[in-house]
Amino acid sequence: MSEKSRVWKRNEIDSPCIQICVIHPTERICTGCYRSIDEIGAWSKFSDDERAEIMAELPDRAPRLKKRRGGRAARLK
């Protein structure tokens, strides 16, 4: 392969971000990726192993945002 035909690629940091960046008011985690504010802020400074460890924990955080708040019935009380 010639030098001209090679595609330049940046070494991107693995991230679970799906660009739905809203922090849940009580759980204090992002509703899109389930990371905490601190994890999001320090993401680029974490090692590959630290990011992998956090990413492995994220699926377990999803149910924390699925709790029902009561809807109309709760507002009428």
Secondary structure, 3 states (H helix, E strand, C coil): CCHHHCCCCCCCCCCCCCCCCCECCCCCEECCCCCEHHHHHHHHHCCHHHHHHHHHHHHHHHHHHCCCCCHHHHHHC
